[in-house]
Amino acid sequence: MQKPLSQDQIEALHKAASLREEGLRVLYAKDPRVKNPKKAFELLLEAANLGDPLAMDSVGGFYSSGQGGAEKSCSKAMEWFEKAATSGYGLAANNLAYLYVTCSEKKKRDPAKAEAILRMMFASNPSLIAVRSEEHTSELQSRLHLVCRLLL
């Protein structure tokens, strides 16, 4: 049986969720006066450091792309994607696998690791296998399809 969360832990989770929401709002704002990738990165990094798995995944994306003032670093991106995946955000595993195949730092590439991650994803969610043969309409499906194609 899990131990109940303390009041401090609950408050940290709420703060992390609020920071994540604000970070995503300023990242994806259509109004150029509101859109601010650097501010988004700062907010999402703070939320990630408080333990928010979706924010961890977003931070991995910033490091992967080098946007928002984040240095472009496969190592840091992989670290954040792995943290997000092990913290319960399963789709971060897809991002990690994708990076193991496409990382601009060729020494960091590891197709065998990418395949192992995808096999684990497919084993835990067999419906993902259908993505391999369907028309791809989302970025996630396209990235997953690309990783599958690169591994096959």
PyRosetta script that sets phi, psi and omega in degrees:
from pyrosetta import init, pose_from_sequence

init()
pose = pose_from_sequence("MQKPLSQDQIEALHKAASLREEGLRVLYAKDPRVKNPKKAFELLLEAANLGDPLAMDSVGGFYSSGQGGAEKSCSKAMEWFEKAATSGYGLAANNLAYLYVTCSEKKKRDPAKAEAILRMMFASNPSLIAVRSEEHTSELQSRLHLVCRLLL")
pose.set_psi(1, 133.9)
pose.set_omega(1, -179.0)
pose.set_phi(2, -75.8)
pose.set_psi(2, 144.4)
pose.set_omega(2, 177.7)
pose.set_phi(3, -75.1)
pose.set_psi(3, 136.8)
pose.set_omega(3, 179.0)
pose.set_phi(4, -62.5)
pose.set_psi(4, 149.9)
pose.set_omega(4, 178.6)
pose.set_phi(5, -71.9)
pose.set_psi(5, 145.1)
pose.set_omega(5, 175.9)
pose.set_phi(6, -76.9)
pose.set_psi(6, 166.2)
pose.set_omega(6, 177.7)
pose.set_phi(7, -60.8)
pose.set_psi(7, -39.1)
pose.set_omega(7, 178.1)
pose.set_phi(8, -63.0)
pose.set_psi(8, -41.3)
pose.set_omega(8, 179.0)
pose.set_phi(9, -65.4)
pose.set_psi(9, -40.6)
pose.set_omega(9, 178.9)
pose.set_phi(10, -64.1)
pose.set_psi(10, -44.1)
pose.set_omega(10, 179.2)
pose.set_phi(11, -63.9)
pose.set_psi(11, -38.8)
pose.set_omega(11, 178.1)
pose.set_phi(12, -64.6)
pose.set_psi(12, -39.7)
pose.set_omega(12, 177.7)
pose.set_phi(13, -64.2)
pose.set_psi(13, -42.4)
pose.set_omega(13, 178.0)
pose.set_phi(14, -64.6)
pose.set_psi(14, -42.4)
pose.set_omega(14, 178.8)
pose.set_phi(15, -63.6)
pose.set_psi(15, -43.8)
pose.set_omega(15, 179.4)
pose.set_phi(16, -60.8)
pose.set_psi(16, -43.5)
pose.set_omega(16, 179.5)
pose.set_phi(17, -63.8)
pose.set_psi(17, -40.7)
pose.set_omega(17, 178.6)
pose.set_phi(18, -65.0)
pose.set_psi(18, -43.0)
pose.set_omega(18, 178.1)
pose.set_phi(19, -62.5)
pose.set_psi(19, -42.8)
pose.set_omega(19, 178.9)
pose.set_phi(20, -61.2)
pose.set_psi(20, -47.6)
pose.set_omega(20, -179.4)
pose.set_phi(21, -59.8)
pose.set_psi(21, -44.0)
pose.set_omega(21, 179.3)
pose.set_phi(22, -66.4)
pose.set_psi(22, -41.6)
pose.set_omega(22, 177.7)
pose.set_phi(23, -59.7)
pose.set_psi(23, -44.7)
pose.set_omega(23, 179.4)
pose.set_phi(24, -69.1)
pose.set_psi(24, -34.0)
pose.set_omega(24, 178.2)
pose.set_phi(25, -62.3)
pose.set_psi(25, -47.1)
pose.set_omega(25, -178.6)
pose.set_phi(26, -76.2)
pose.set_psi(26, -23.4)
pose.set_omega(26, 177.4)
pose.set_phi(27, -71.5)
pose.set_psi(27, -43.7)
pose.set_omega(27, -173.8)
pose.set_phi(28, -103.0)
pose.set_psi(28, 11.8)
pose.set_omega(28, -179.9)
pose.set_phi(29, -61.0)
pose.set_psi(29, 138.2)
pose.set_omega(29, 176.8)
pose.set_phi(30, -81.0)
pose.set_psi(30, -27.9)
pose.set_omega(30, 179.5)
pose.set_phi(31, -75.8)
pose.set_psi(31, 117.4)
pose.set_omega(31, -178.3)
pose.set_phi(32, -63.0)
pose.set_psi(32, -19.3)
pose.set_omega(32, 177.0)
pose.set_phi(33, -74.9)
pose.set_psi(33, -20.3)
pose.set_omega(33, -178.7)
pose.set_phi(34, -101.2)
pose.set_psi(34, -36.3)
pose.set_omega(34, -176.3)
pose.set_phi(35, -61.8)
pose.set_psi(35, 127.4)
pose.set_omega(35, -176.8)
pose.set_phi(36, -155.7)
pose.set_psi(36, 88.1)
pose.set_omega(36, -177.9)
pose.set_phi(37, -58.6)
pose.set_psi(37, -34.9)
pose.set_omega(37, 179.6)
pose.set_phi(38, -65.4)
pose.set_psi(38, -45.0)
pose.set_omega(38, 177.5)
pose.set_phi(39, -63.7)
pose.set_psi(39, -40.0)
pose.set_omega(39, 178.4)
pose.set_phi(40, -59.8)
pose.set_psi(40, -45.1)
pose.set_omega(40, 179.1)
pose.set_phi(41, -59.8)
pose.set_psi(41, -44.7)
pose.set_omega(41, -179.9)
pose.set_phi(42, -60.5)
pose.set_psi(42, -45.7)
pose.set_omega(42, -179.5)
pose.set_phi(43, -65.6)
pose.set_psi(43, -43.5)
pose.set_omega(43, -178.8)
pose.set_phi(44, -68.5)
pose.set_psi(44, -35.4)
pose.set_omega(44, 177.0)
pose.set_phi(45, -64.9)
pose.set_psi(45, -41.1)
pose.set_omega(45, 177.7)
pose.set_phi(46, -63.2)
pose.set_psi(46, -43.7)
pose.set_omega(46, 178.2)
pose.set_phi(47, -63.8)
pose.set_psi(47, -40.7)
pose.set_omega(47, 179.0)
pose.set_phi(48, -62.3)
pose.set_psi(48, -42.2)
pose.set_omega(48, 179.6)
pose.set_phi(49, -67.4)
pose.set_psi(49, -19.5)
pose.set_omega(49, 174.6)
pose.set_phi(50, -87.6)
pose.set_psi(50, -2.7)
pose.set_omega(50, 174.4)
pose.set_phi(51, 103.8)
pose.set_psi(51, 12.7)
pose.set_omega(51, -179.8)
pose.set_phi(52, -80.0)
pose.set_psi(52, 113.7)
pose.set_omega(52, -175.9)
pose.set_phi(53, -63.1)
pose.set_psi(53, -36.5)
pose.set_omega(53, 178.9)
pose.set_phi(54, -68.5)
pose.set_psi(54, -37.9)
pose.set_omega(54, 176.2)
pose.set_phi(55, -65.9)
pose.set_psi(55, -38.3)
pose.set_omega(55, 177.3)
pose.set_phi(56, -58.5)
pose.set_psi(56, -43.4)
pose.set_omega(56, 178.6)
pose.set_phi(57, -63.0)
pose.set_psi(57, -43.0)
pose.set_omega(57, 178.9)
pose.set_phi(58, -63.1)
pose.set_psi(58, -40.8)
pose.set_omega(58, 178.1)
pose.set_phi(59, -62.6)
pose.set_psi(59, -40.7)
pose.set_omega(59, 174.8)
pose.set_phi(60, -57.9)
pose.set_psi(60, -40.2)
pose.set_omega(60, 177.7)
pose.set_phi(61, -64.1)
pose.set_psi(61, -38.9)
pose.set_omega(61, 177.3)
pose.set_phi(62, -62.9)
pose.set_psi(62, -45.6)
pose.set_omega(62, 179.3)
pose.set_phi(63, -68.0)
pose.set_psi(63, -33.0)
pose.set_omega(63, 178.8)
pose.set_phi(64, -65.3)
pose.set_psi(64, -39.2)
pose.set_omega(64, -176.0)
pose.set_phi(65, -97.1)
pose.set_psi(65, -20.3)
pose.set_omega(65, -176.4)
pose.set_phi(66, 76.7)
pose.set_psi(66, 20.2)
pose.set_omega(66, -179.6)
pose.set_phi(67, -85.7)
pose.set_psi(67, 165.6)
pose.set_omega(67, 172.6)
pose.set_phi(68, 64.1)
pose.set_psi(68, 23.9)
pose.set_omega(68, -179.7)
pose.set_phi(69, 85.6)
pose.set_psi(69, -1.9)
pose.set_omega(69, 177.1)
pose.set_phi(70, -77.5)
pose.set_psi(70, 140.3)
pose.set_omega(70, 174.6)
pose.set_phi(71, -67.9)
pose.set_psi(71, 145.0)
pose.set_omega(71, 177.4)
pose.set_phi(72, -78.9)
pose.set_psi(72, 116.1)
pose.set_omega(72, -175.5)
pose.set_phi(73, -150.8)
pose.set_psi(73, 113.0)
pose.set_omega(73, 176.6)
pose.set_phi(74, -62.2)
pose.set_psi(74, -38.7)
pose.set_omega(74, -178.4)
pose.set_phi(75, -60.7)
pose.set_psi(75, -48.2)
pose.set_omega(75, -179.9)
pose.set_phi(76, -67.3)
pose.set_psi(76, -39.8)
pose.set_omega(76, 178.4)
pose.set_phi(77, -61.5)
pose.set_psi(77, -46.2)
pose.set_omega(77, 179.6)
pose.set_phi(78, -60.8)
pose.set_psi(78, -41.7)
pose.set_omega(78, 179.6)
pose.set_phi(79, -59.7)
pose.set_psi(79, -45.7)
pose.set_omega(79, -178.5)
pose.set_phi(80, -70.9)
pose.set_psi(80, -39.4)
pose.set_omega(80, 177.5)
pose.set_phi(81, -62.7)
pose.set_psi(81, -40.5)
pose.set_omega(81, 179.2)
pose.set_phi(82, -66.0)
pose.set_psi(82, -42.4)
pose.set_omega(82, 176.6)
pose.set_phi(83, -59.6)
pose.set_psi(83, -43.7)
pose.set_omega(83, -179.2)
pose.set_phi(84, -63.6)
pose.set_psi(84, -43.7)
pose.set_omega(84, -178.9)
pose.set_phi(85, -64.7)
pose.set_psi(85, -44.1)
pose.set_omega(85, -178.7)
pose.set_phi(86, -75.4)
pose.set_psi(86, -13.7)
pose.set_omega(86, 176.2)
pose.set_phi(87, -92.2)
pose.set_psi(87, 3.8)
pose.set_omega(87, 173.8)
pose.set_phi(88, 112.6)
pose.set_psi(88, -1.0)
pose.set_omega(88, 177.8)
pose.set_phi(89, -98.9)
pose.set_psi(89, 91.1)
pose.set_omega(89, -172.1)
pose.set_phi(90, -60.3)
pose.set_psi(90, -31.9)
pose.set_omega(90, -178.4)
pose.set_phi(91, -68.1)
pose.set_psi(91, -17.9)
pose.set_omega(91, 175.7)
pose.set_phi(92, -64.3)
pose.set_psi(92, -27.3)
pose.set_omega(92, 177.1)
pose.set_phi(93, -62.7)
pose.set_psi(93, -36.7)
pose.set_omega(93, 176.3)
pose.set_phi(94, -62.4)
pose.set_psi(94, -44.1)
pose.set_omega(94, 179.7)
pose.set_phi(95, -63.7)
pose.set_psi(95, -37.9)
pose.set_omega(95, 177.8)
pose.set_phi(96, -65.0)
pose.set_psi(96, -45.9)
pose.set_omega(96, 178.7)
pose.set_phi(97, -61.0)
pose.set_psi(97, -43.4)
pose.set_omega(97, 179.1)
pose.set_phi(98, -58.4)
pose.set_psi(98, -43.3)
pose.set_omega(98, -178.7)
pose.set_phi(99, -68.2)
pose.set_psi(99, -35.3)
pose.set_omega(99, 177.3)
pose.set_phi(100, -63.5)
pose.set_psi(100, -19.6)
pose.set_omega(100, 179.6)
pose.set_phi(101, -99.1)
pose.set_psi(101, -32.2)
pose.set_omega(101, -170.9)
pose.set_phi(102, -113.4)
pose.set_psi(102, 1.5)
pose.set_omega(102, -175.6)
pose.set_phi(103, -52.0)
pose.set_psi(103, 134.4)
pose.set_omega(103, 179.2)
pose.set_phi(104, -68.6)
pose.set_psi(104, -21.6)
pose.set_omega(104, 174.7)
pose.set_phi(105, -86.9)
pose.set_psi(105, 95.1)
pose.set_omega(105, -171.0)
pose.set_phi(106, -56.7)
pose.set_psi(106, -27.6)
pose.set_omega(106, 178.5)
pose.set_phi(107, -65.9)
pose.set_psi(107, -24.1)
pose.set_omega(107, -178.5)
pose.set_phi(108, -84.8)
pose.set_psi(108, -13.0)
pose.set_omega(108, -178.6)
pose.set_phi(109, -67.8)
pose.set_psi(109, 139.4)
pose.set_omega(109, 179.9)
pose.set_phi(110, -154.1)
pose.set_psi(110, 83.0)
pose.set_omega(110, -178.2)
pose.set_phi(111, -57.9)
pose.set_psi(111, -31.9)
pose.set_omega(111, 179.2)
pose.set_phi(112, -65.2)
pose.set_psi(112, -39.9)
pose.set_omega(112, 178.1)
pose.set_phi(113, -66.7)
pose.set_psi(113, -41.8)
pose.set_omega(113, 178.4)
pose.set_phi(114, -59.8)
pose.set_psi(114, -43.7)
pose.set_omega(114, 179.7)
pose.set_phi(115, -63.7)
pose.set_psi(115, -42.0)
pose.set_omega(115, 179.4)
pose.set_phi(116, -62.5)
pose.set_psi(116, -40.9)
pose.set_omega(116, 178.4)
pose.set_phi(117, -63.2)
pose.set_psi(117, -45.8)
pose.set_omega(117, -179.6)
pose.set_phi(118, -65.9)
pose.set_psi(118, -39.7)
pose.set_omega(118, 177.6)
pose.set_phi(119, -60.7)
pose.set_psi(119, -40.3)
pose.set_omega(119, 177.8)
pose.set_phi(120, -65.5)
pose.set_psi(120, -41.2)
pose.set_omega(120, 177.7)
pose.set_phi(121, -60.9)
pose.set_psi(121, -47.3)
pose.set_omega(121, -178.0)
pose.set_phi(122, -65.9)
pose.set_psi(122, -36.5)
pose.set_omega(122, 179.9)
pose.set_phi(123, -66.1)
pose.set_psi(123, -37.0)
pose.set_omega(123, -178.4)
pose.set_phi(124, -84.9)
pose.set_psi(124, -15.2)
pose.set_omega(124, 179.2)
pose.set_phi(125, -147.9)
pose.set_psi(125, 81.0)
pose.set_omega(125, -175.1)
pose.set_phi(126, -58.9)
pose.set_psi(126, -21.3)
pose.set_omega(126, 179.9)
pose.set_phi(127, -65.5)
pose.set_psi(127, -19.2)
pose.set_omega(127, 177.8)
pose.set_phi(128, -66.8)
pose.set_psi(128, -25.4)
pose.set_omega(128, -179.7)
pose.set_phi(129, -59.4)
pose.set_psi(129, -31.5)
pose.set_omega(129, 179.2)
pose.set_phi(130, -62.0)
pose.set_psi(130, -24.4)
pose.set_omega(130, 179.9)
pose.set_phi(131, -60.1)
pose.set_psi(131, -28.9)
pose.set_omega(131, -176.1)
pose.set_phi(132, -64.1)
pose.set_psi(132, -26.5)
pose.set_omega(132, -173.8)
pose.set_phi(133, -116.6)
pose.set_psi(133, -2.3)
pose.set_omega(133, -178.6)
pose.set_phi(134, -90.3)
pose.set_psi(134, 164.2)
pose.set_omega(134, 170.5)
pose.set_phi(135, -64.3)
pose.set_psi(135, 135.2)
pose.set_omega(135, -175.5)
pose.set_phi(136, -97.8)
pose.set_psi(136, 121.5)
pose.set_omega(136, -176.8)
pose.set_phi(137, -114.9)
pose.set_psi(137, -8.8)
pose.set_omega(137, 180.0)
pose.set_phi(138, -124.0)
pose.set_psi(138, 159.3)
pose.set_omega(138, 178.2)
pose.set_phi(139, -60.4)
pose.set_psi(139, -41.2)
pose.set_omega(139, 179.8)
pose.set_phi(140, -58.2)
pose.set_psi(140, -49.3)
pose.set_omega(140, -179.6)
pose.set_phi(141, -63.2)
pose.set_psi(141, -39.8)
pose.set_omega(141, 179.8)
pose.set_phi(142, -63.2)
pose.set_psi(142, -42.6)
pose.set_omega(142, 179.9)
pose.set_phi(143, -66.7)
pose.set_psi(143, -42.7)
pose.set_omega(143, 179.1)
pose.set_phi(144, -63.1)
pose.set_psi(144, -42.0)
pose.set_omega(144, 178.6)
pose.set_phi(145, -62.2)
pose.set_psi(145, -42.8)
pose.set_omega(145, -180.0)
pose.set_phi(146, -62.2)
pose.set_psi(146, -44.3)
pose.set_omega(146, 179.3)
pose.set_phi(147, -62.1)
pose.set_psi(147, -43.8)
pose.set_omega(147, 178.4)
pose.set_phi(148, -60.2)
pose.set_psi(148, -44.3)
pose.set_omega(148, -180.0)
pose.set_phi(149, -63.6)
pose.set_psi(149, -41.2)
pose.set_omega(149, -179.1)
pose.set_phi(150, -67.5)
pose.set_psi(150, -28.8)
pose.set_omega(150, -179.1)
pose.set_phi(151, -86.6)
pose.set_psi(151, -24.2)
pose.set_omega(151, -176.3)
pose.set_phi(152, -79.9)
pose.dump_pdb("model.pdb")
